């Protein structure tokens, strides 16, 4: 993404601002994520986060810096919802004694995804350009959102219970 912003002619300070802005958007949305998870459920927060991330892929289809930044901020919010939704779903689906293994698998899948996806992204961008990369990313996210919608079990979320100080 920073390389794309550089190709749009943005100076390094502006690029840093756009990247930080997406992180700030993610932080703000993450603060609301638990509340939204309680309302919608973990599965739907994850799906909604994927949808917002899909919107962010459109940043590679436009060349207006302020619009690219706005779309990327939306993606930052989407990533926060994916994280909150995925982590809360994981804790709800985990049986006693399996949460540690599930958490390790969850973290490992993100690491493996980045290790495979980053070089693949470089190849797509090098051969076909940023626009093709954006469409490929959007296709992957739409597929993931559909799979999550169709195959993830909806877990009836419990209302928050007050825990004693002890």
Backbone as JSON, one array per atom type, in Angstrom:
{
  "sequence": "XXXXXXXXXXXXXXXXXXXXXXXXXXXXXXXXXXXXXXXXXXXXXXXXXXXXXXXXXXXXXXXXXXXXXXXXXXXXXXXXXXXXXXXXXXXXXXXXXXXXXXXXXXXXXXXXXXXXXXXXXXXXXXXXXXXXXXXXXXXXXXXXXXXXXXXXXXXXXXXXXXXXXX",
  "N": [[0.81, -1.2, 0.0], [1.89, 1.36, 0.85], [3.69, 1.68, -1.28], [1.97, 1.99, -3.44], [0.8, 4.42, -2.71], [3.03, 6.0, -2.93], [3.43, 5.88, -5.68], [1.28, 7.38, -6.43], [2.23, 9.82, -5.98], [2.47, 10.88, -3.45], [4.17, 12.39, -0.7], [6.59, 11.04, 1.68], [5.81, 11.76, 4.38], [3.05, 12.23, 4.16], [2.22, 9.71, 3.33], [2.84, 8.23, 5.61], [0.98, 9.42, 7.29], [-1.47, 8.59, 6.17], [-1.33, 5.8, 6.51], [-1.13, 5.7, 9.32], [-3.56, 6.89, 9.92], [-5.41, 4.93, 9.13], [-4.81, 3.04, 11.04], [-5.57, 4.41, 13.35], [-8.31, 4.66, 12.85], [-8.96, 1.97, 13.03], [-8.37, 1.54, 15.73], [-10.31, 3.14, 16.98], [-12.69, 1.91, 16.14], [-12.29, -0.63, 17.18], [-12.61, -0.18, 19.88], [-15.34, 0.03, 20.06], [-16.0, -2.42, 19.22], [-16.44, -4.67, 20.95], [-18.9, -4.07, 22.12], [-20.52, -3.99, 19.82], [-20.22, -6.62, 19.03], [-21.6, -7.88, 21.08], [-24.18, -7.09, 20.38], [-24.62, -7.96, 17.68], [-23.35, -10.42, 17.41], [-20.5, -12.58, 17.21], [-19.88, -13.8, 14.72], [-21.21, -12.18, 12.81], [-20.01, -9.72, 13.19], [-17.44, -10.3, 12.34], [-18.01, -10.9, 9.61], [-19.02, -8.41, 8.77], [-16.73, -6.87, 9.16], [-15.09, -8.03, 7.2], [-16.5, -7.18, 4.97], [-16.12, -4.38, 5.08], [-13.37, -4.36, 4.71], [-13.29, -5.27, 2.13], [-14.36, -3.06, 0.81], [-12.22, -1.34, 1.16], [-10.41, -2.37, -0.66], [-11.07, -1.16, -3.0], [-9.57, 1.08, -3.06], [-7.38, 0.72, -4.65], [-8.34, 1.15, -7.13], [-8.79, 3.76, -7.63], [-7.41, 7.06, -8.1], [-7.22, 9.37, -6.72], [-5.8, 10.98, -4.13], [-7.06, 11.73, -1.58], [-9.41, 10.22, -1.63], [-8.43, 7.64, -1.82], [-7.18, 7.54, 0.68], [-9.43, 7.77, 2.39], [-10.83, 5.41, 1.77], [-8.94, 3.58, 2.63], [-8.9, 4.11, 5.36], [-11.41, 3.14, 6.04], [-10.86, 0.48, 5.58], [-9.07, 0.03, 7.68], [-10.82, 0.18, 9.84], [-12.37, -2.03, 9.21], [-10.5, -4.12, 9.5], [-10.1, -4.06, 12.25], [-12.63, -4.92, 13.13], [-12.64, -7.49, 12.05], [-10.63, -8.64, 13.57], [-11.67, -8.4, 16.23], [-14.13, -9.74, 15.94], [-13.25, -12.29, 15.04], [-11.56, -13.12, 17.17], [-13.34, -13.11, 19.35], [-15.2, -14.96, 18.5], [-13.61, -17.2, 18.42], [-13.04, -17.57, 21.18], [-15.56, -18.23, 22.07], [-16.21, -20.56, 20.72], [-14.31, -22.34, 21.53], [-13.62, -25.23, 23.39], [-13.26, -26.36, 26.77], [-9.9, -26.42, 27.61], [-9.04, -26.38, 24.98], [-8.69, -23.86, 24.0], [-6.16, -22.61, 23.98], [-4.77, -24.01, 21.94], [-6.44, -23.44, 19.76], [-6.16, -20.64, 19.66], [-3.46, -20.45, 19.04], [-3.48, -21.62, 16.49], [-5.09, -19.77, 15.17], [-3.48, -17.42, 15.27], [-1.26, -18.41, 13.89], [-2.39, -18.92, 11.38], [-2.8, -16.34, 10.43], [-0.18, -15.45, 10.23], [0.91, -17.26, 8.37], [-0.77, -16.68, 6.25], [0.05, -14.05, 5.66], [2.72, -14.54, 5.0], [2.5, -16.03, 2.69], [0.73, -14.52, 1.17], [1.9, -11.94, 0.83], [4.27, -12.13, -0.92], [2.89, -13.13, -3.14], [1.16, -11.03, -3.69], [3.07, -9.15, -4.5], [3.95, -10.31, -6.9], [1.58, -10.25, -8.44], [1.14, -7.47, -8.57], [3.49, -6.66, -9.87], [3.29, -7.95, -12.36], [0.67, -7.42, -13.33], [-0.28, -5.06, -12.24], [-1.49, -2.53, -9.88], [-4.26, -2.24, -9.94], [-5.26, -4.76, -10.78], [-4.37, -6.23, -8.6], [-5.97, -5.11, -6.59], [-8.53, -5.97, -7.43], [-8.17, -8.74, -7.26], [-7.71, -9.02, -4.52], [-10.17, -8.14, -3.56], [-11.83, -10.15, -4.58], [-10.89, -12.36, -3.11], [-11.58, -11.56, -0.51], [-14.39, -11.3, -0.71], [-15.03, -13.97, -1.23], [-14.16, -15.12, 1.19], [-15.91, -13.83, 2.98], [-18.37, -14.81, 2.09], [-18.02, -17.57, 2.59], [-17.74, -17.5, 5.37], [-20.26, -16.49, 6.07], [-21.95, -18.53, 5.15], [-20.99, -20.94, 6.3], [-19.96, -20.67, 8.91], [-20.95, -21.29, 12.17], [-23.68, -19.82, 13.82], [-23.28, -18.55, 16.91], [-25.09, -18.41, 19.77], [-24.86, -15.58, 21.49], [-23.97, -14.93, 24.81], [-25.44, -12.82, 27.23], [-23.71, -10.19, 28.85], [-22.29, -10.99, 31.94], [-21.99, -9.99, 35.29], [-18.99, -10.18, 36.93], [-17.7, -11.23, 40.04], [-15.54, -9.42, 42.26], [-13.77, -11.12, 43.47]],
  "CA": [[0.0, 0.0, 0.0], [2.73, 2.56, 0.78], [4.26, 1.8, -2.63], [0.9, 2.55, -4.25], [0.69, 5.84, -2.37], [4.21, 6.66, -3.5], [3.17, 6.02, -7.12], [0.32, 8.47, -6.6], [2.97, 11.07, -5.81], [2.44, 11.39, -2.08], [5.46, 12.4, -0.01], [6.64, 10.08, 2.8], [5.05, 12.19, 5.56], [1.63, 12.01, 3.86], [2.03, 8.26, 3.33], [2.8, 7.85, 7.02], [-0.29, 9.9, 7.83], [-2.56, 7.73, 5.69], [-1.2, 4.51, 7.19], [-1.48, 5.93, 10.73], [-5.0, 7.17, 9.96], [-6.12, 3.65, 9.09], [-4.62, 2.41, 12.35], [-6.41, 5.14, 14.3], [-9.69, 4.24, 12.58], [-9.08, 0.63, 13.6], [-8.4, 1.66, 17.19], [-11.61, 3.69, 17.37], [-13.71, 0.89, 15.92], [-12.04, -1.74, 18.1], [-13.18, 0.18, 21.17], [-16.77, -0.25, 19.97], [-16.16, -3.79, 18.71], [-17.03, -5.57, 21.94], [-20.31, -3.72, 22.23], [-21.17, -4.42, 18.58], [-20.24, -8.08, 19.09], [-22.72, -8.24, 21.95], [-25.43, -6.85, 19.67], [-24.76, -8.72, 16.44], [-22.71, -11.73, 17.48], [-19.12, -12.62, 16.68], [-19.88, -14.16, 13.29], [-21.62, -11.05, 11.97], [-18.98, -8.68, 13.3], [-16.39, -10.76, 11.43], [-18.47, -10.73, 8.22], [-19.08, -6.98, 8.5], [-15.34, -6.44, 9.02], [-14.64, -8.45, 5.87], [-17.15, -6.3, 3.99], [-15.41, -3.1, 5.1], [-12.06, -4.59, 4.09], [-13.54, -5.33, 0.69], [-14.49, -1.67, 0.36], [-10.87, -0.78, 1.13], [-9.73, -2.83, -1.87], [-11.37, -0.22, -4.07], [-8.55, 2.13, -3.04], [-6.45, 0.47, -5.75], [-9.02, 1.46, -8.39], [-8.9, 5.21, -7.76], [-6.11, 7.72, -8.11], [-7.35, 10.61, -5.99], [-5.23, 10.65, -2.82], [-7.98, 11.82, -0.43], [-10.36, 9.1, -1.72], [-7.65, 6.46, -1.45], [-7.01, 7.57, 2.13], [-10.73, 7.48, 3.02], [-11.09, 3.97, 1.6], [-7.99, 2.84, 3.48], [-9.38, 4.28, 6.74], [-12.5, 2.17, 6.15], [-10.2, -0.82, 5.71], [-8.55, -0.08, 9.04], [-11.97, -0.15, 10.69], [-12.73, -3.42, 8.9], [-9.51, -5.03, 10.1], [-10.4, -4.12, 13.69], [-13.8, -5.78, 13.33], [-12.22, -8.87, 11.78], [-9.87, -9.09, 14.74], [-12.58, -8.55, 17.37], [-15.08, -10.81, 15.63], [-12.55, -13.57, 15.01], [-11.09, -13.49, 18.5], [-14.47, -13.42, 20.23], [-15.76, -16.23, 18.01], [-12.67, -18.23, 18.86], [-13.22, -17.85, 22.6], [-16.88, -18.84, 22.28], [-16.27, -21.9, 20.14], [-13.31, -23.18, 22.18], [-14.01, -26.06, 24.53], [-12.29, -26.31, 27.86], [-8.63, -27.05, 27.3], [-8.64, -26.26, 23.57], [-8.56, -22.46, 23.61], [-4.76, -22.32, 23.67], [-4.45, -24.55, 20.62], [-7.19, -22.66, 18.77], [-5.54, -19.32, 19.56], [-2.2, -20.63, 18.3], [-3.85, -21.85, 15.09], [-5.59, -18.48, 14.67], [-2.31, -16.57, 15.05], [-0.45, -19.03, 12.85], [-3.04, -18.75, 10.08], [-2.54, -14.98, 9.97], [1.23, -15.38, 9.86], [1.08, -18.01, 7.11], [-1.45, -15.9, 5.22], [0.92, -12.94, 5.28], [3.94, -15.06, 4.37], [2.15, -16.47, 1.34], [0.04, -13.45, 0.46], [2.73, -10.78, 0.49], [4.98, -12.36, -2.18], [1.91, -13.28, -4.21], [0.74, -9.67, -4.02], [4.15, -8.55, -5.27], [3.93, -10.87, -8.26], [0.41, -9.72, -9.14], [1.38, -6.05, -8.84], [4.56, -6.54, -10.85], [2.86, -8.44, -13.67], [-0.63, -6.91, -13.78], [-0.53, -3.71, -11.72], [-2.23, -2.37, -8.64], [-5.69, -2.44, -10.17], [-5.51, -6.22, -10.75], [-4.2, -6.65, -7.22], [-7.18, -4.7, -5.87], [-9.63, -6.88, -7.78], [-7.87, -10.07, -6.7], [-7.95, -8.92, -3.08], [-11.61, -8.06, -3.36], [-12.38, -11.5, -4.83], [-10.53, -13.2, -1.96], [-12.36, -11.12, 0.65], [-15.79, -11.68, -0.94], [-15.09, -15.42, -1.03], [-14.05, -15.37, 2.63], [-17.14, -13.38, 3.62], [-19.43, -15.78, 1.75], [-17.77, -18.81, 3.34], [-18.06, -17.24, 6.78], [-21.71, -16.36, 6.18], [-22.62, -19.8, 4.9], [-20.51, -22.11, 7.02], [-19.69, -20.45, 10.33], [-22.13, -21.49, 13.0], [-24.03, -18.67, 14.64], [-23.26, -18.9, 18.33], [-25.95, -17.52, 20.56], [-24.01, -14.86, 22.42], [-24.5, -14.73, 26.15], [-25.39, -11.43, 27.72], [-22.6, -10.0, 29.78], [-22.59, -11.25, 33.34], [-21.06, -9.31, 36.19], [-18.12, -11.07, 37.69], [-17.35, -10.68, 41.35], [-14.16, -8.97, 42.36], [-12.98, -12.28, 43.83]],
  "C": [[0.85, 1.27, 0.0], [3.37, 2.76, -0.6], [3.22, 2.41, -3.57], [0.75, 4.05, -3.98], [1.87, 6.63, -2.93], [4.02, 6.86, -5.01], [2.14, 7.1, -7.41], [0.96, 9.83, -6.39], [2.92, 11.65, -4.41], [3.83, 11.37, -1.46], [5.42, 11.45, 1.2], [5.83, 10.49, 4.02], [3.55, 11.97, 5.35], [1.32, 10.52, 3.87], [1.94, 7.75, 4.77], [1.49, 8.27, 7.67], [-1.46, 9.04, 7.42], [-2.51, 6.38, 6.4], [-1.59, 4.64, 8.67], [-2.98, 6.2, 10.87], [-5.83, 5.9, 9.94], [-5.98, 2.93, 10.43], [-5.46, 3.1, 13.42], [-7.88, 4.79, 14.11], [-9.94, 2.86, 13.17], [-9.16, 0.68, 15.12], [-9.77, 2.15, 17.66], [-12.71, 2.64, 17.23], [-13.52, -0.28, 16.86], [-12.63, -1.44, 19.48], [-14.69, -0.1, 21.21], [-17.05, -1.72, 19.62], [-16.8, -4.75, 19.68], [-18.52, -5.33, 22.09], [-21.09, -4.21, 21.0], [-21.25, -5.95, 18.54], [-21.38, -8.56, 19.98], [-24.06, -8.06, 21.28], [-25.65, -7.81, 18.51], [-24.27, -10.15, 16.52], [-21.37, -11.71, 16.77], [-19.07, -12.87, 15.19], [-20.18, -12.94, 12.43], [-20.67, -9.87, 12.06], [-17.83, -9.04, 12.36], [-16.79, -10.53, 9.98], [-18.53, -9.25, 7.85], [-17.67, -6.4, 8.35], [-14.76, -6.82, 7.67], [-15.25, -7.55, 4.79], [-16.45, -4.94, 3.93], [-14.03, -3.23, 4.47], [-12.19, -4.7, 2.59], [-13.69, -3.94, 0.09], [-13.11, -1.03, 0.23], [-10.1, -1.2, -0.12], [-9.98, -1.91, -3.06], [-10.38, 0.93, -4.11], [-7.58, 1.96, -4.2], [-7.07, 0.75, -7.13], [-9.12, 2.96, -8.63], [-7.51, 5.83, -7.64], [-6.14, 9.09, -7.43], [-6.89, 10.35, -4.55], [-6.2, 10.71, -1.64], [-8.99, 10.68, -0.44], [-9.67, 7.78, -1.37], [-7.5, 6.4, 0.07], [-8.32, 7.22, 2.84], [-11.06, 5.99, 2.92], [-10.17, 3.14, 2.5], [-8.36, 2.97, 4.97], [-10.52, 3.29, 7.0], [-11.92, 0.77, 6.32], [-9.61, -1.03, 7.09], [-9.65, -0.43, 10.03], [-12.39, -1.6, 10.46], [-11.78, -4.42, 9.53], [-9.74, -5.16, 11.61], [-11.59, -5.03, 13.96], [-13.5, -7.24, 13.03], [-11.5, -9.43, 12.99], [-10.79, -9.35, 15.93], [-13.55, -9.71, 17.12], [-14.43, -12.18, 15.65], [-12.11, -14.03, 16.38], [-12.25, -13.86, 19.42], [-15.15, -14.72, 19.79], [-14.89, -17.39, 18.5], [-12.88, -18.57, 20.33], [-14.57, -18.5, 22.88], [-16.95, -20.27, 21.77], [-15.32, -22.87, 20.85], [-13.88, -23.95, 23.36], [-12.94, -25.95, 25.6], [-11.03, -27.07, 27.46], [-8.18, -26.91, 25.86], [-8.38, -24.82, 23.15], [-7.13, -22.1, 23.24], [-4.37, -22.79, 22.29], [-5.19, -23.78, 19.52], [-6.58, -21.27, 18.58], [-4.22, -19.4, 18.79], [-2.48, -20.83, 16.81], [-4.32, -20.55, 14.43], [-4.43, -17.55, 14.34], [-1.44, -17.1, 13.92], [-1.07, -18.84, 11.47], [-2.82, -17.34, 9.54], [-1.09, -14.83, 9.51], [1.47, -16.08, 8.52], [0.41, -17.26, 5.96], [-0.61, -14.73, 4.73], [2.16, -13.4, 4.55], [3.68, -15.53, 2.95], [1.59, -15.31, 0.52], [0.91, -12.3, 0.01], [3.56, -11.02, -0.78], [4.04, -12.5, -3.38], [1.39, -11.91, -4.66], [1.81, -8.97, -4.87], [4.17, -9.03, -6.71], [2.76, -10.3, -9.06], [0.63, -8.26, -9.52], [2.43, -5.88, -9.93], [4.1, -6.91, -12.25], [1.62, -7.75, -14.21], [-0.97, -5.51, -13.27], [-1.39, -3.71, -10.47], [-3.72, -2.61, -8.81], [-6.04, -3.93, -10.11], [-5.35, -6.75, -9.34], [-5.43, -6.3, -6.38], [-8.35, -5.62, -6.15], [-9.41, -8.28, -7.21], [-8.11, -10.09, -5.19], [-9.44, -8.89, -2.77], [-12.26, -9.44, -3.57], [-12.09, -12.43, -3.65], [-11.38, -12.84, -0.73], [-13.83, -11.49, 0.49], [-15.97, -13.18, -0.74], [-15.05, -15.76, 0.46], [-15.33, -14.97, 3.35], [-18.3, -14.34, 3.32], [-19.25, -17.09, 2.51], [-18.11, -18.64, 4.81], [-19.57, -17.17, 6.98], [-22.4, -17.71, 6.07], [-22.23, -20.91, 5.87], [-20.16, -21.91, 8.49], [-21.0, -20.59, 11.1], [-22.4, -20.21, 13.77], [-24.1, -19.14, 16.08], [-24.13, -17.91, 19.07], [-25.09, -16.86, 21.63], [-24.72, -14.69, 23.75], [-24.46, -13.25, 26.48], [-24.28, -11.34, 28.74], [-23.06, -10.24, 31.21], [-21.55, -10.52, 34.18], [-20.27, -10.34, 36.96], [-17.81, -10.42, 39.03], [-15.89, -10.29, 41.37], [-13.24, -10.14, 42.7], [-12.67, -13.08, 42.61]]
}
